[in-house]
Amino acid sequence: MNIPYGRQHITDEDIQIVTQALKADYLTTGPTVGVFEEKFAAYVGAKYAVAISNGTAALHLCALALDVNENSKVITTPITFAASANCVRYCGGQVAFADIDPETVTIDIDAVGRMLESAPKGTYQGIIPVDFAGYPVDLEKLKQLADEYNLWIIEDACHAPGGYFTDSKGVKNNCGNGAYADLAIFSFHPVKHIACGEGGMIATNDKALYDRLMILRTHGITKRPDLLKENHGGWYYDMVELGYNYRLTDFQSALGISQLSRAEQGIDRRRAIAKKYDQAFEGTNIKTIKPPVGIGHAYHLYVIAVENRKAVYDALRQEGIYAQIHYIPVHTLSYYRENGYADVSCPNAEKYYESCISIPMYHSLTDEEQDYVIEKVKAIVGKHQLV
């Protein structure tokens, strides 16, 4: 066996659709991008979507669109990929790390509240929560805090297309639907639910933010007549602000459209895999994350907690199971420690990191492969006490 923690699943249909796109008139900035945007917006339930070159670029453009600058201070979680914090730094802003809820591994909303209460109003400008591993943040509760302190929210939903939480009115809210967040971002990296090779998407219900994102995505250049101060003819364009080349190609979008058509099947399969893991580890000392009723976990990752984590990690690799660690707390990374964050303490995040390990979770994982993983995990962790 040779089983990674995550893997893309490319079908013959995917290959055929991408081949057709490669033979079409446009390889980039063509009509397929717009089709992908429309279909993705419909999938998550948002009004607008903007296709971006990758998830990190999506975060950067969101920060730009919300005017993050050297005077901005933004709250995020330490248990995430570094880009969730880096996007603020790209714009010159400062990051503040709120600890995690140890039961969900998502940002602790009560900790956010304490941070806001203990600082003068106006200290913070926004919050970037992360739907970690596919577990959706309670954005309704977070939005109440954001409104009280006049903050915006960027939902980092890279792990969570197809996930949802149920609000206090009993309404199911898809991750990225924009009901409680100003913007939401997604990633189409190969190990994600929808693979484009590289790629990302920003979803929003705010037309003004959507319009600005469309301009920022393409160098800050536009041909929109209402934004031109003069017009020399049909060829004329203007650069109205400093933007970036963060476009997605048509052939990547074609792959995204094909993958999106199977997204719900993928989610169903991931949840079935998670259920089997849950049942296999029931009654053992293996700690897992089990969402309550009303939470639709998207299961980008399946995380367990172990003592002697390195020994377990190494032993699994020797058996051909390439588990992974998600994540090293961002505030402990050298860049952050050396740039003003050396004294930051997030005890729950640091404790979580000491024992977390992500075992294989992807929708093309076979029953035989999962049985092998379960057998080896139980055997290996049986030699070590588990948290």
N, C-alpha and C positions, 0 to 999 in steps of 0.2 A: 504494500500500500504506500501511496505517496499523496497525502491529503493536506492541502493548505487550509488556512483559516477561512479564506474567501477565494472565489473564482468567478470569472465571467462565464456566461453561457451563450455562445454564438451558434445560431441554427442556420440551416441551408436557406431558409427564408430571409434571414438577416443578410446573408451574403448576396443573395439575389437582389434585394432591395438596394444595398449599397452599390452593387455593380451597375444597376440602372441609374443611380445618382451620378456615378462616375462617368457615365456615357451621356449625361444630360448637358445642357448648355452652360449651366452654372456649377462651379465647384464651391463657391462661397458667395455670400450676400445674395443668394437666389431665393426663389419662392419656397423651397423645402424648409428653410429655417422658420419662416412664418407659420407654416403648417404645424411644425413641431411645437412652436410656442402656443398656438391655439389649442392643440390637443392636450398639452401638458397643463395649461391653465384650467381647462375643463376637468381634467383628471383630479386636480387638487381642490377645485372649487373656487379658484381666484378669478378676478376679472381680467387680469393682464399677466403676461409672462414674457421675460426677456432672456433669450438664449445667450450664454456667455461661454468663453473659452474653457473655463474650469471653475470649480467651486471657490477657490481662493480669489480669483478675479471677481467673482460675484460678490464676495464679502467686501472687497476693496471698493467696488462701484457703489455698493449700498452705503458704505461709510462716506464716500464722496457725495452721494446724492443727499445725504442727511447733514452735510456741511460739517463733518468732523474735522477739527483742525487742532493747532497747538494749544488751544484753550479748552479742549474737550477732555472729559474724563468719563469713561464708559465701563460698566460692570459686566463681567462675564465669568464663566466657570473655569477652574483650572483643569478639569478633566475633559479635555477636548484636544483635537489637533491644533497645533500652534496657530494656524491661520485665523481661528476665531478671535484671537487676541491681536495677532499681527496686523490685521486690517486697520485697527485703530492706530497702531504705530506708523503704518504707511502714511497716514495723514497727519502725523505729528502729535497725535493725542496720547493721553495716558490711560492705562488699563488698571482697573481695580478688580481683584479676584474675590468672589463670594464663594464660600465653601459649598460642598455638595450635600445633598440629602443621602445618607448612607444606604437607604432602602431603595432608592431609584437611580442613584449615581448622577442625577440631573441637578441643576443649580438649586440650592436651598433657598426657596422664596422668603422664608422667615429671616434667613441671614441677610438677604438683600434688604429686607425691611429694616433690619437693625442698622445696616450701613447707611441707609437713607436717613433714618431718624437721628443718627449721631453726627450727621454733617449738616452744615448750613444749606438751606434750599438753594439750588443752582449749582451745587458742587458737581453733580453728575448730569450728563446729557442723555444717556441712553443705556440700554441693557441688551446684551447678546446672549440669550439662553440657547442651549444646545439640546436637541432631542437625542440624548446619548444612547447609542446602540439600537436606536429605533423606539425608545421609550419617550413618548411625548410629554413635554413640559405642560403643566397646567397654566396655559397662557391667560385664561380668564382671571385667575388669582394674581398673576404677575401684572396684567393690564391694569388692575385696580391700583396697584402701587405706582405703576408708570403714570397713570392719569393724575394721581395725587401729587406727584412730584414733577409733572410735565416732562416726562421722558418718552423717547421713542423706543421701539422694540424691533430688533432684527432677529428673526427666528432662524437659527442655523439648523436646518432640517435635512442636512446631507445624509443622515442615517435613516431618514424616516418617511420617504414617499410611500403612501399607503397606510401610514399610521394615523391614529386619531385619538382624541380625548373627548369625553362627554362633559358638557358644561352644566352649570347649576339649573338650567332650564330643560335639561335632558336632550340638548341638541348635540349631535355628533359633529365634531369639528376636525376635518382632515388637516393634517400637518401641512402648513403652507396656504391655507384657505384665506388668510388675511382678515379673519374676523376679529382677532385680538392683537395682531402684529402689523406693523407698518410695512415690513418687507420680510420675505422668507427666501432662503437660498438652498439650492440642491446641488449635488455633485453627481456626475456620470462617469466617475473613475471606474475601471474594470471590476473592482470588487463590490461596487454599489449595486442596488437593485436594478437600475437601468444603466447599461454600459454604452458609452460612446467612444471609448478609448480614453479621451479626456473630454471634459465638457461640464457645463453647469447651467443653472437656470435661476432667475430671480422671479418670484411671484409677488404680486401686490394688487390691492384694490384701489390704490391712489393714482389717479390719472396724471397728476403733476409729477409724481415720482417716476412713473412709467415713462413719461415723455423725456424727462431728464436722463434717465438711464439709457434710453435709446440713443441719445446724443453722446453721452459719455462713453458708450461702448465702441464708438467709431470715431476716435480722435477728437471728439468735441465738434465734429463737422456735420453740417446739415444743409439740406436744400429746401427745407420747409419755407414757403413764401412768407409766412407770418413772422419768421425769425430773421429774415434777410434785411439788412439795412439798405442794401442796393441790389440790383439784379441786372447783370450784363447779358443774360440770355439763358437758354435752356441748359447750358453746361455749368452755370454758375453755382458755386457753393460758398459757404462762409464757415469759418471756425469760430464758434461763439464762446467756447471755453476750452480749457486744457483737458482733453480726454485721452483715451487709450485705445489700442487695437486689441479689444477683448472679444472679437467675434467668434462665432461657431461656424464651421463649414457646412455646406449642404449635405455632403456625404456622411458626416457625423450626425447631422440632424435626421437623415434617412434611417440610420441605424437606431437612433433614439426613438423614432416613430415606431419602428418595428418592435423594438424592445418594450416600448410603452404598451403596445397592443397585448402583451402577455403579462403586464405588471401585476394584475390581480391574481393570476395563476401563481406567479412567483411568490407573492405575499402569502397565499394559502399554503404553499409548500413550505415556506419558512416557518410558518406557525405550526405546521404539522411536525416539522423537525424539532422545534422547541418543545412541543408537547411531549414528544417521545423522550427527549433529554430530561424534562421535568419528571416524567414517570420513572425513568431509569435511575434517577438520583434521589427519588423520594425515599425517605427513611434512612438515608445516609447522612454523613456530616458535611456533604458537599453543599455549599451555600450558593443558591441561584437567585435570580431576580424574577419574581412572579407578579405580573401586573394584576390589579384588582379588576372587577367587572366595570366596564365603561371605558377601559383603556385598550386601545388597539395598538399593541406593540408591533413595530415593523420588522424587528429582528434582523437588523443589519449584522449584529454581533450576538453571540451567546456567551456570556461571561460567567465563570465560576471563581470562587475565592479559595486559595490554598496556602498553607504554610510551606516553607521551604520552596518558594515559587520557582527559583532558578533550577533546583534539582528536578522539579516536576516538568518544567519547560524543556530542559535538556533531555530528560528521559522520553518525553513524548516525541521529540525530534528523532531520537534513535529508533523509534518505532514507526517513523515515517509520517507522523502527525505534526504538521508545522503550525502549532498554535502561535498566537501573537499576544502582545501586551497593549492594551488601550486604556489609558494613555499615561505617559510620564507627565506628572502635573506641570503645567506650562510655567508656573512661577518658579520652578526649580531648574529650568533649563538655563544654561550658561548665559545666554544673551540677556535674559530677564534678571538673573541674579547680579549681573555686572552692570545693569542699567537701572538701579534703584529699587529692585524687588527682593533684595537679599533677606530682608526682615519680614517678608510676607509669610504668614502662617495660615494654612488651611488644614487643620488636623484630620478631618474626615477624608479629604482628598488624598492626603499623604498616607493614611492608614489603608485606604482602598488600594492605592498603587502597590503597596507591599505584598498584596496577596492576589491581585486580579490576573486572570489569564483567559483569553478568548479561544474557545475551541471551535472546530470547523462548523461554519454556518453559511450555506449558500444553497440556492434553490435547486441546483443540479446535483447536490449531494445525494448519493444513492442510499437505499436502505442498508445494503451490504457495507458500504463505507461507514455509515453512522453506527451500525452495530459494532464494527471494529473499533471506532473511536470510543464508544461507551465502554467496551471491554477493556481497552488499554487505559483509559482514564481511571476507571475503578481500580484496576490492578496497580497502577503507578501511585495513585494517591493513597491507596491502602497502605503503602509503605511510609506515608507521611501523614501526620495529623492534619486535618483540614479545619479551617475556621468555621 
